Amino acid sequence: MPRPRTPLDETKLEEMALAYVSRFATTRAKLEAYLRRKLRERGWQGEREPSPQALCERFVARGYVDDAAWARMKAGSLLRRGYGGRRLGEALQAAGISAELRADVQPKPPEARRAALALARRRRFGPFGAPPADPKAREKQIAAILRAGHTLDNAREIVDAADRAWLERWADETEDFA
């Protein structure tokens, strides 16, 4: 039978928060949710009422938690893996990132095209795989690109591309490609 855990006090709560931020890159909202969960699980025996929000504010002020840096890191990671702007926005919103910060890290058109190209390479869509045998297979490839958060225009460009070289030029274009 597991031993009952002792309730938390101010010192133990701060130690848990420090251990969490030292182990994981996190956002303010995720840290606060973690602390609230631990308080629910273990209870409280401190003198004052617990304030996970105040503890998170102190950690932000000290620089232990930086939502902007975390959002940039997460955006870069998702874009390199081939996810598009919509999926990026959803992931950042789920992590508690503000709307302004989400807008700041949204990919520009060239970044979005490079991310779509990364997905096409990985999944062997368009010229990176066998040409779709029928219209249904083409539709499935387009649907997969859309689910990854890309625009319909980018999905069509990739699936309908004749060769890899053209697609590489399209992805590297710094202006909107016409």
C-alpha positions, 0 to 999 in steps of 0.5 A: 500500500502506498504511503500517504503523501504529506500536504504541501507548504510554501517551501515544498510548493516552491521546491516543486515549482523549481524542480519542474522548471529546471526539468521542463521548458514550460509556459506560465499557464502550464506551470500554474496548472501543474502547481494547482494539480499538485495542490489538489492531489496533496493538499495544503498545510501552509499558514497562508492560502496557497497562491500558485499564480503569485509563485508563477509571477515570481518565476516569470519576474526572475526569468525562470519562465519565459512565454515568448522564448517558449513560443519561439522554440515551439514554433520553430520545432513544429515548423521544422517537423512540417506543421503549418500555421493553424496547428502551430496556433492551436498548440500555442493556445493549448499551452496558454500563450497569449493571442498577441504572442501567437500572432508574433510567431505565426509563420510568414508565407515563405516559412509556411511553404518550407514547413509544407515542403518538409511535411511533403518530403517526410510523408512522400507527397507530390513529387517526393513519392509515387504520383497519386493513382487516382483522384481519391489518393490526391484528395487524401494527400491534400487532406493530410496536408490540411490537417497538418495546418497548411493552407489549401493553396499550399497543399494543392501546389505540393500535390500537383507539383511536377518535379522537386526542383520547382517545389524547392524554388517555390518553397524558397521564394521570399515573396508570395509566389505567383 
